Amino acid sequence: MSDFNYRLHKIIGVARKKYPGALHASIYPLGYVDNNYHFQPFCRNMQKDIFLHNGTVFGYKFPDYWLDKLIMLNIREDEIKDDPNKDVYLVASKPENYPHTSIININVPDLRDAIKQGQYNSYYKVENKIYYITDADSKKGIAKYWSIEDGLFDANNNMCRCDDDVYLIRGDIKYPFKYSDILTNEEIVRYVIDLIRRYNIAPENLTEISDDLIKTLEISSDILNFRFNVFKELLPSIVLTQKNILDLASNPILSDVLQRSIKEYEDEYIKTYEDYNRETIKKIENAKVQKLKEVEDECLRIEKEHIAKVNLIKEDIKAQELKLKQVIDKIKTKEAKADTIEQRFIDIEEHKNRLIEDFSIIRDVIGGHNQNPRISSTIINIESVTCNGEQITEFDDFCNHLTSHLSKNSFSYDSAVELSKNLARLFVAKNRLNRHIGVILLPSLLIFKSLIDAIGLYKLHSVSVGANWKSFDDLYCNGLENMLVSANNNPKEIHILLLQNMNLSYIPSYMQPINDILIGISSKLPSNHNIIGFPSNLWIFGTRTSMNEEVIPISKSNIEEYGCVEFKNYTYSEDESVVSISGKFITMDFIESQREEGRRYKSYPDSYLD
């Protein structure tokens, strides 16, 4: 095992996946960054010595963006290190792109295919060689190259490789290079013929290249010798065109070639001079035809442009007509809103006496006017519900059980899953003050019915909020007192108080003492009983009624410490088949264990506000 310290150094490597679309990746370590931020390569077989088993690092849910790039990242040790089928180290940080000079890896044997890409001043890897092509060298038909061998991968060059791909960390390759000829045989023939014509090279001097010529051409003697040798090998099969013959007629080195070419093109020479005038006239006629076609094409183009402009004008007219219609619709909408506002003013005038009374109640609430409520003389019935079924001990089991009850109550499967997930977590969550969510608002009674059926074992009292509720006394005497006493005396039993139509009265007028406890500014409800705080086994569930002239809008300050299930249009199932549900229940022990998991409720959905 190497003494490489992965806690002090980031590794440099390449990420690969076994197949396209795979979720995870393997990172192949090629080196690491030392304390001076310099790349230090791993030598051969060093990867498996350091990283064991597969010699790679496991990348969990690794993004495709970082594949096949040189990246830098931190790693950590896996908890399971003895499984030979698993990597010992895992990715521990977001990858970073490690700066390097790109080498274009191509899988073609001919470097000309790389040149066709038009990327000069770049490195190319072709088979077992690395080429560097500049624009100037390309015009000469040459390229620098290095053979891929261990000598390249030293500390000076800062090179590394992964499988067949090579990466240059920074700068340029400093290893000695050689030049390679990249011309085709046909290009070599044209090149040598042009040299013979331009510099009048004699046949006896074809194998002896002067230093002046090498200096003029700026090409090494090895490259020139190679091209001349290729040319001599091709001489027996070269056939020149008429232009080649005229260019080289004075050079004796190609006398055999000239004779062979004259014999090949003898009839063409004779025909050329006989048909010269005829060809000239034909060219003029062809030029006229071509010019006429160009004029016709131009007229057709102008006509198409004119039609296109007309169509654009028509489309613009339609767009302006549509905008005018939208403006008219907006005016009508604003007129309708104005009528609505006017009607609201009329309603306010008609109900001003009630509003004055309500504001006096609000004044008392804000002023903290809380007295001990009167003792209720009404007999309050608390319903006890029992269940002889199986006790639920797992949170996921409770969610699935709640989903089944929601489906039984006609919610579609998708809505049931969404509701059960949110409602189950909310039921066992704590607020930002690390207290249980004592008040929960629900969109409908069907959701409440599904929840208590899933709870299975509880005590319940239901009451409808009246428009005449003006103080905490109304809530206290309508069941809260009995539920508080029962919950306090029976801490292992779940107690549920249902308040229907909460917004028929101003919520803080009767809920303010409970709100004070939830936000932490009070520790005791105003009552004749010595009950500290709000029992952790008591929940108040509330529903709202639809907006009309009788209800009071709900604002953010009213419910900011309540738990809320989002108020939206849930879908219902058209399947009338009965969902089979086995008897199950939860206990306070289950709820307390889930609260210890640290579930938090941080905000409420805005859809519940008016």
N, C-alpha and C positions, 0 to 999 in steps of 0.2 A: 504494500500500500504506500503511495507517495505521501510526502508531508505537505502537499499543496493545501493551503488554508482558504477554503471557499468563503469563509466569513469576512476575510480582508480584501479579497479580489473579486471583481466581476469577470465572468467568462465571456469569451468571444466565440460565436459559433453560427451554424446555419440550421434553420428549422426546415424539416421535411415531414410530409404526411404519407402514410402508406398508400392511400388512394384518394382521388378527388372527392371532396365532400366529407372527408373524415373529420371528426370532432376534435380529436387530440393530435398532438404532433410530437416528434422526437427531435431534440436539439443535439446536433453533433458538435461537441466542443473542439475548437481548433487552436485555442490559446487563451490567454487571460491578460488583463490590464494590470501592470505593476504599480508601485506607489508613485512613480513618475508619469503615470498615464501613458506608458509605452506598451506596445503589444509584445507579448512573449509567447512564441508558438509552443505547442506541445509536440514533442518528438514522436516518431512512429511508435505505435502500441502503447503510448503513454495514456491515451484516453481510457482504455479498459483497465489500466493499472490504477488510475485515479477514480474513475466512475463505476468500475466493476460491472458485472453482469453483461449488459448490452453496450456499455461504453458510451451511453447517451444520457440526456436529461429529459424527464417527462414534462411535456407542456400540456396542462389541463385546459380544455376548451380554447385552444390556441387560434387566434385570428389568422385568416389566409393572407392578410396584408403583409405579414412579416415573413412569409415563406420565401426560401431561396435567396434571402438577403443576409448580409453580414450584420449580425445584431449583437448587442451587449446587454447582459442581464445578471441579476443576482440569483443564486440558487440556495436551496435549503435541503436538509437531509430528510428523507422519508422516514416515517415512524416504523414502517415494515421494511427491514433491510436484508432479510434472509431469503426472500423469494427470488430465485434466479430468473424468473420470467418478468420481473418488474425492475424499473430503474431505481437506483439508490437515491438519486437526487431529483428534486422537483423545481420548477420555475417559481421564484419567490418575488419577482418584481415585473413591472411592465417593461417590455423590451424597448431598447433604444437603437436607432440606426447608427452603426459604427462607421465613421468616415473612411472611405477607401476609393482607390482608383478602379473604375469598373473594367472588367475584362469580358468581352463579348464571347460567350461560349457557343460555338456553332458546330453542328453535326454534319458538315459537308467536307469532302476530301479536297475540294478545290478552293483556294483562297480567293479566286475571282468572284465567287458567289458572295463573299464578304464585301469585296470592293463595290459590287453592284448596289449594296445598301447605301453607298454614298457617305459613309461615316469615316472621315479621315481623322488623323491624330488620335487614334484609338487603338487599344490592344484587342487582338483576336486570338482565341484558342482554336486551332484546327488540328484535330487528331493529337499528335504528341509534340506539337510545337506551339509557341506563342509568338505571334507576329505583331509588329507595331507599324502602322501605315500612316505616312504623312502625305499631304497633298503633293508636295514637291517630289517625294520618292515615287508616288503613284504615276506621275507623268513620265518618270524615267523607266517605269516598269519594274521597280525593285521594292523590297520591303525588308526591314530588320526582322530577325527572328532569333529565338532562343529555344533550344531543345529542353523539354520538360524532364528534369532530373533533380536529384536531391540537392545538387549544388545551388539551384535557384532558391530553394526554400531555407535560406539562412536568415540570421538576424539583420543583416544589412539590407536585404531586399524586402523584408517584412511580407513575405508571401505565404499563403497557406492554400490548401485544397480540400475539397469535400467530394469524394467519388471522382467524377470526371471534370468537375468544375473547379476553376482556379480563381483565387481572390488576391488582389494586390492591395495591401493595407493602406499605404499612402505613398505619394511621390512616384518615381519611375523605377524600372528595373535597372539595377546597377551592375548586373552580371555581364561579362563581355558578350557581344552579339555578333551575328553574321548576317550577310545580305543574301536574299533569295530572289531569283528571277521569277516574275509572276506573269510574263508575257506568254501567250499561246504561240504555237508553231507558225501560224499564219501571221501573227503580229511580228514575230522574229524575222520572217522573210522580208516583210515590208520595211522593218527597221534597218536590216543590213543593206538592202538595196538602196535605201535613202542615204546611208553612210557612204556607200560606194559612189553614189552620184555627187554628193555634196563635197566629199573630201578626196575624190579621185584615187581611191585605194587600189594599188596594183595587185594582180593575183599573187605574186611572190611575197607580198607583204601582208597577206590576209591572216597569217598565223603569227606575225610579229606586230604587236601593237605598241606604238610609240607612247612615251610618257606625256608628250604634248597633247595627243589625242585623248588619253585618259583624263588629263587635267581639263581639257575643253568639255568633254562629255560629262565629267563629274560622276563617272561610274567606275567601279573597280575593274582591274584587269581580269579577275576571275569571271565576272559576269560577262564581259565582252568576249573572252575566249569561249565561254559556254555558248553564247549566241552564234558566234562564227562557226563553231563545230556543228551546231544544229543546222545552220544554213548549208554547210557543205554536205551534210547527210541528206538534206532535202533537195540538193541541186538536180539530181537525176530526174526528179518528178516535177520540177517547177515549170509551169507554163505561164508566160507573161502576157499581159494585155497589150493593146496598141500603145497606151500611154506609157507603160513600163518600158516598152521597146524604144520609144522616142526619147525617154529620159536617159536610157542607158546605152544608146547607140554608139557613143564614143568610148565606152569602157571595154577593154579587151577581155576582162575577166569573165564576162558573160557571153562570149562569142558563141559557145555551144547552145546556151540558153536562147540567144537571139535567133540562131538558125532554126531551132526547134519551134520557136514561137512564130516566126515568119511562115514556116510550113503549115502551122496550125491555123493561122489567120490570113492566109494568102487571098482567098476569095473575099474576105471581109475588107481588105485594103482596097482591092479593085472596086468593089461595090461602093465603098465609102466615097471615093472621088467622083464616080459616075452619078451618084444620087445626092451629091452635096446640095445642088441648087434645089432639087426636088424636096429634099428634107427641109431646107430653109423655108420654102413656100408652105410646106405642110405645118411647120412650126408656127408660122404666122396665122394660118387658118385655125389651128388648134388654140392659139392665143385668143383669137376673136371669139371662138366658141366658149372658151373658158371665161372671158370677160363678160359675154352675154349671160352666161349662167350666174356669174357673181352679181350682175345687176338684178337679175330675176330674184335671186336669193335675198338681196338687200331689200327689194320691194316687198317680198313676202315677209321679211322680218319686221319692216316698218308697219305693215298691215296688222301683224300679230300684236305688236306693241300698242297700236291704236285700239284694237279690240280689247286688249287687257286693261288699258286706261279707262275705256268706257265701262267695263265691268267693275273696276274699282270705284268709279263714280257712283254706279248703281248701288254697290254694296255700302258705300258711305251714306247714301241717301237713306237706305234701309236702317243703318245704324243710328242715324240722327232721328228717324221716325221712332225707333225703339226707345232712345233716350227721352224723347218728348213724351212718349207714353208712360215711361217710368216716372218722369217729373209730375205728370198729371196724377198718377197713382199715389205718389208721395203727398201731393196736395190733398187728395181725398182722405188719405190716412191721417194727416194732421188735422183735417177738419173733424174727422171722427173722434180723434183724441180730445180736441177742444170741446166737442159735445159731451164727451165722458167727464171731462174736468168740470164743465158747467153743471152737469148732473150731480157730481160729488159735492159741489158747493151747495146745491139745493138740499142734498141729504144732510150735510153738516148743519145747515140752518134748521132743518126739521128736527134733528137730534141733538141740538146744542145743549139742552138741559142735561141729557144723559152724559154728554162729553164732559161737561163741567163737573158732574158728580164723579166720573171716572178719574179726572185729573186730580180731584181732591184726594182720592184713594192713592194715586201714584205719589202725591206729595207726602202722604203719611208713610208710605213704604220707603221712599228715599230718605225721609227724616228718621228712619229707624224706629217707628212707632210699633213696637212689639210688646205685647203684654201676655201674661199667661192666659191661654184660651180657657173658655168655660168648660165645665165637665159635661160631656155629652149624655143626654138622657135617652138617646135613641139606641135601641138594641142593634148592634152591628154583627152581621153574620160572616164568620170567616170559614170558608170552605176548605176542608182538608182532603187532599187527593193522594191516594196511595198507589203503589205498583208492586206486584209480586214477581216481576220479571227479573232480568239479568242486570247487575250493576255495571255501569260504564266506568272504565278506569283510564281509557286512552282518549286524548283530544280528537284524533282523527276519527275514532269510532263515534264520538259525539257529533262531529260534523256530518258524517255519513247518515247517522240516525236522524238528525235534523233535516238533512236533504230529503230523506224518505217521507217525513211528515209534510214538508213543503210540497213535494210532488203529489202526495195524497190530497192536499188542499188545492189542487188544480194548477199549481205553478208549473211552467215548463221546466224541463231538466236543467237548461242553462241558467235560468233565473233562480232555480232552487239551489244550484251549486254556488252561485254568486252570493245569494242571501245567507246561506248556511255558513259560508266561510266568514263573512263580515259579522253576522249576528253572534256566532259562537265565540269569536275572538272578543267582541265587545262585551259579552256577558261575563267573561272571566278577566277582563283587562283592568288596569289601574290607570288613574289619571296622572297628570303631571305632578301632583302633590303626593303621589304614591298611595292614593286611596282608591278604593273600588268605585266603579262607575255606579253611583246610587240611582241616577235618573236616566232612563233611556227612552228616546222618542222613536216611534214606529210609524211607517206609512199607512198600515192597515191592520185591522183586527185579525185577518187571515194569517198574517205573519206572527202575531202574538199567539194565536191559537196553535200554530205549528210549533212554536218555541216551548210553550208549557207542556204540550203533548210529548215533546222530546225530553223535557226535564223529568216528567213522570211522577216525581215525589215532591209535593210542595203544599203550602197553604196560600189561599188566594182570597182577595176581596176586591170587588170591582165597583166603581162609582163613576157617575157622569158629572163632569164639571158644569155648574149652572151659571147662567149669565149674571145671577145675583151674588156670586161669590166675590166678596170684597176684602177678605182678610185671611190670614193663616188659620183663624178660628173655624172657618168653613171647611177647610181641608181636615183639620184636626178632629173635628166632631163627626166627620163623615167617613171614619174608618182608620185614619192615620194613627190615632191614639191606640186603638186596639191592636193594630199591626206592630206598632213600636213596642208595646208591652209584651206581646207574644214573641216577637223576634228576640227581644232582650232576654226573656225567660227560657227560650228554646234555641240556643245558638247553633245547634247542629241541624236545624230544619230551615229549608228555603222558604222565604216569605215573599209574596208578590202582591203589590197593590197596583191595580189598573185604573188610570184616570183617562176617561174618554172625553173627547172634544175639549182639550185643554185650552184652546184659544177662544172659547166662548166668553172667557173673562180674561182680564189682564194678568198674565202669568206671574209676575213678581208680587202682585197683591196678595196671593195665597201661598206662593212658593219661596218668598224671600228668606225666611229663616233656614230653610233647607239649602238654598243657594249660598248663604253665609257660611254654613258648615262645609260645603263642597269646595269653596274657594279659600277656606282656612282662616276666616276672620271671626269665627265663632266656634265654640266647642260643645254647645248644648242647645237643644231646641227648647223654646218656651213651652213648658208643660208642667203638670203637677206631679210628674214622676222623675225620679233621679236617674235619668238615662243620659249618659255622656256620649256625645258624637252621634253618628248615624250608623245603626247596626250593619255590620258587613254581610249579614245574611238576609237583608231586606232590599228589594229592588222596587222602584216606582217606574212603571211603564206608562207612557202617555201616547195618545193619538190625537190628531188634529182634525177639525172639520173643514170642509171646503170654504173658500172665501165667499162671504156674502155680507149683507149690510149689518148682520148681527155679530159677526166675529171681530176680534181684535188682531191686527197683524202681528206676526212674530218677528222680532228683531234680533240682531246678533247678541246684544247684551243680555237678552232674556235667557238664552240657552247655551252660552259659551262654555259652561262647565258640565253640560249634559252630553250623554252619548247619543248619537243619531245614526239611524240606518237611512241611507240615501233615499230621498223622495223622488221617484221617477216611475215611468210606466214599465212595470215588469210584465213579461209575457206569460200567458197561461196556456196550459196544454188542452188540446181538444180530445185527447184520449180519455175515454170514459171508463177504462178498465181500472179496477180497484188495486191500489198498491198494497202489497202484503207487508205488514210491519210487525216484528216481534216485540214483546214487552221489554222495555229497558228503562233505566232511570239513572240519574246522577245524584250525588250527595254533596254536602258542604266540604267534606274531605277532598273530593275530586276538584272542586272549585278552588280551594285553598292551594292545592298542589299546582294547579295551572297558574294561579297568581304568582307563585314563587318562580315560575319560568321567566318572569320579567316582561310580560306582555303589556304594551302601553297603547293608550288611545290618545292621540295628539290633537286632532281637529275634527270638526264636524262638516258635513257637506253643505254647501251654500244653497242647494236645492230645497232645503227645509225652510229657508227664510222667505218672507213675503215681500 
